[in-house]
Amino acid sequence: MTTELETMVSQEKFDEMVKELENLKTVRRTEIAKNLEYARSLGDLSENAEYQEARDLQAATEERIRKLEELVKRAKIVTDGKKKDVVGFGSSVVIKKDGGSDMHEYMIVGSEEADMRAHKLSHVSPLGAALMGKKKGDSFTFETPNGKQTYHVEKVA
């Protein structure tokens, strides 16, 4: 059972976060330090737009580093231990709206990986949570801004 502090991610997403964190801590921090040094050499810091821009970039980078460190620290890597016929983390699922003909395919992922344009659905989103544990042929209903919607599970992989 996961706690609120854990963030479920795939090994691929975890590796991506670690790589970004390492890049920010080494390469990006060095670049920003050089930019700050150059901007300081231009003189009066109170009216120096380049210096202010470099400071803002530094603050944003440090904030991203803090966020990534926290995510990596509480990441729970979910491996492919899923049952092929039951919707779970990492499953691909095809659904169809009740009374409709359009099929929609989604992959169930952690909230850090969710991307609707790529059809990656968070397991904690209303639709993702409603899908968890369902099997091919199951119907389910979930709440949307337009009211309750009913769908059918067409395929689980």
C-alpha positions as CSV (number, residue, x, y, z in Angstrom):
1,M,0.0,0.0,0.0
2,T,1.4,3.4,-0.9
3,T,1.3,6.4,1.4
4,E,0.5,10.0,0.4
5,L,4.2,10.7,0.5
6,E,5.1,8.1,-2.1
7,T,5.0,9.0,-5.8
8,M,4.4,6.0,-8.1
9,V,6.6,6.2,-11.2
10,S,7.9,3.8,-13.8
11,Q,11.6,3.0,-13.9
12,E,11.9,5.1,-17.1
13,K,10.4,8.2,-15.4
14,F,12.6,7.7,-12.4
15,D,15.7,7.5,-14.5
16,E,14.5,10.6,-16.4
17,M,14.1,12.6,-13.2
18,V,17.5,11.5,-11.8
19,K,19.2,12.5,-15.1
20,E,17.5,15.9,-15.1
21,L,18.4,16.5,-11.5
22,E,22.1,15.6,-12.2
23,N,22.1,18.0,-15.2
24,L,20.6,20.8,-13.2
25,K,23.0,20.4,-10.3
26,T,26.1,20.3,-12.5
27,V,25.8,21.8,-15.9
28,R,22.9,24.2,-15.3
29,R,24.2,25.6,-12.0
30,T,27.6,26.2,-13.6
31,E,26.1,28.1,-16.6
32,I,24.0,30.2,-14.2
33,A,27.0,31.1,-12.1
34,K,28.9,32.2,-15.2
35,N,25.9,34.3,-16.3
36,L,25.7,35.9,-12.8
37,E,29.4,36.6,-12.8
38,Y,29.2,38.3,-16.2
39,A,26.2,40.3,-15.2
40,R,27.9,41.5,-12.1
41,S,30.8,42.7,-14.1
42,L,28.5,45.1,-16.0
43,G,28.2,47.4,-13.0
44,D,25.3,48.8,-11.1
45,L,23.2,45.7,-10.0
46,S,20.1,47.8,-9.2
47,E,19.5,48.7,-12.8
48,N,21.1,45.6,-14.4
49,A,18.4,43.6,-16.3
50,E,20.9,40.8,-17.2
51,Y,21.7,40.4,-13.5
52,Q,18.1,40.3,-12.5
53,E,17.3,37.8,-15.2
54,A,20.2,35.5,-14.1
55,R,19.0,35.7,-10.5
56,D,15.4,34.8,-11.5
57,L,16.8,31.8,-13.6
58,Q,18.9,30.8,-10.6
59,A,15.8,30.8,-8.3
60,A,13.7,28.8,-10.8
61,T,16.5,26.3,-11.2
62,E,17.0,25.9,-7.5
63,E,13.2,25.4,-7.0
64,R,13.2,22.7,-9.7
65,I,16.2,21.0,-8.0
66,R,14.3,21.0,-4.7
67,K,11.2,19.5,-6.3
68,L,13.1,16.8,-8.2
69,E,15.1,15.9,-5.0
70,E,11.8,15.5,-3.2
71,L,10.2,13.4,-6.0
72,V,13.2,11.1,-6.3
73,K,13.4,10.7,-2.5
74,R,9.7,9.6,-2.3
75,A,9.5,7.8,-5.6
76,K,8.1,4.2,-5.6
77,I,9.2,2.5,-8.7
78,V,6.4,0.3,-10.0
79,T,7.6,-2.7,-12.0
80,D,5.7,-4.7,-14.5
81,G,4.1,-7.0,-12.0
82,K,0.6,-6.3,-13.3
83,K,-2.0,-8.9,-14.1
84,K,-2.6,-8.8,-17.9
85,D,-6.4,-8.9,-17.6
86,V,-6.9,-6.4,-14.8
87,V,-6.4,-2.6,-15.2
88,G,-3.5,-1.5,-13.0
89,F,-0.4,0.7,-13.0
90,G,1.3,0.4,-16.4
91,S,-1.7,-1.2,-18.1
92,S,-2.9,-0.2,-21.5
93,V,-6.7,0.0,-21.6
94,V,-9.2,0.7,-24.4
95,I,-12.5,2.1,-23.3
96,K,-15.7,3.1,-25.1
97,K,-18.4,5.6,-23.8
98,D,-21.8,4.0,-23.2
99,G,-23.8,4.5,-26.3
100,G,-20.8,5.8,-28.3
101,S,-18.7,4.2,-30.9
102,D,-15.3,6.0,-30.4
103,M,-12.6,3.9,-28.7
104,H,-10.1,5.6,-26.5
105,E,-6.8,4.0,-25.5
106,Y,-4.9,5.1,-22.4
107,M,-1.9,3.9,-20.4
108,I,-2.2,4.0,-16.6
109,V,0.8,5.9,-15.1
110,G,1.8,7.8,-12.0
111,S,0.8,11.5,-11.6
112,E,4.2,12.7,-12.5
113,E,4.0,11.0,-15.9
114,A,0.4,11.8,-16.8
115,D,0.1,13.5,-20.2
116,M,-3.3,13.4,-21.9
117,R,-1.8,14.4,-25.3
118,A,0.2,11.2,-25.1
119,H,-2.8,9.2,-23.7
120,K,-1.0,8.7,-20.4
121,L,-3.6,8.8,-17.6
122,S,-2.8,9.2,-13.9
123,H,-3.9,6.4,-11.7
124,V,-5.3,9.0,-9.2
125,S,-7.3,11.0,-11.8
126,P,-11.1,10.5,-11.7
127,L,-11.0,8.3,-14.9
128,G,-7.8,6.5,-13.9
129,A,-9.1,5.7,-10.4
130,A,-12.4,4.5,-11.9
131,L,-10.5,2.2,-14.2
132,M,-8.2,0.6,-11.6
133,G,-9.1,-3.1,-11.0
134,K,-11.5,-3.3,-13.9
135,K,-11.5,-6.2,-16.5
136,K,-12.4,-6.5,-20.1
137,G,-16.2,-6.3,-20.4
138,D,-16.7,-4.3,-17.2
139,S,-18.7,-1.1,-17.2
140,F,-17.9,1.8,-14.9
141,T,-19.2,5.2,-14.0
142,F,-17.2,8.3,-12.9
143,E,-17.9,11.9,-12.2
144,T,-16.9,14.6,-14.8
145,P,-17.6,18.3,-14.9
146,N,-20.5,17.5,-17.2
147,G,-22.0,14.9,-14.8
148,K,-21.6,11.1,-14.5
149,Q,-20.3,9.3,-17.5
150,T,-20.5,5.5,-18.1
151,Y,-17.9,3.6,-20.1
152,H,-17.1,0.0,-21.0
153,V,-13.7,-1.6,-20.9
154,E,-13.0,-3.0,-24.3
155,K,-9.4,-4.3,-23.9
156,V,-6.8,-4.5,-21.2
157,A,-3.1,-5.2,-22.1
